[in-house]
Amino acid sequence: MAEFILVAGAWLGSWAWEDVARDLRAAGHGAHPLTLSGLADKQDLPAGQQTHVRDIVDEVERLDLRDVVLVGHSYAGIPVGQAAERIGDRLTRVVFVDANVPVDGESFASLWWQGQPVFEALLDEGDGYWVLNAADFDGQGLDSEQVGRIASGSTPHPGATLTEPAVLERRLGDLPATYVKCLLDGEEPNDDVADLLKSERWRLVEMDTGHWPMFSQPRELARILHSCTRA
């Protein structure tokens, strides 16, 4: 059985994984949802990009975990991808759930699909934070209760974690990885992910749901994560 470190994307904390973690534990795995610094119950802590990487590495070491599967959703794929190469032989696999992936020397903001200036304008509007836009939920397979749950639990996301660059010490394609593509959020992975999927150590899994599968299809996501332990 594996030990899962579950890291949600922007605005979210460990609470986002409650349903998935329950099913993983029922299957015999360890499940350890993690809140990153500056968010949710840790929103008073200062945070930058490398703070989030350390949050993940420190949690693995604090719990002295082996057979670790690191799971990063959305934004969290960037710190999770960096942490994966830093925990050495503790790592079994890294799973990116409809996630951004780290690119050495680049940040979330610098890779923003509309360009870095547009994203930095969003941070300016939020006084240095990225604020959740409810319009992002449209067409993502969520019902009103699920949308309310996400919105009520979200906190503004600290801008420094989004503008500081990633630091990679090896090729991300060398890590054993699964990429979970949520098809309602776009049918094809972005170019960086598509390039990584050419590696024989990476595999693609598709879900017929939107960008927040831990809410829209938690049981199916838990099943996929469980299957990753046999990959």
Buried (B, 14 or more C-beta within 10 A) or exposed (E): EBBBBBBBBBBBBBEBBBBBBBBBBEBEBBBBBBBBBBBBEBBEBEBBBBBBBBBBBEBBEEEEBEBBBBBBBBBBBBBBBBBBBBBEEBBBBBBBBBBBBBBEEBBBBBBBEEEBEEBBEBBEEBEEBBBBEEEBBEEBBBEEEBBEBBEEBBBBBBBBBBBBBBBBEEEBBEBBBBBBBBBBBEEEBEEBBEBBBEBEBBBBBEBEBBBBBBBBBBEBBBBBBBEBBEB
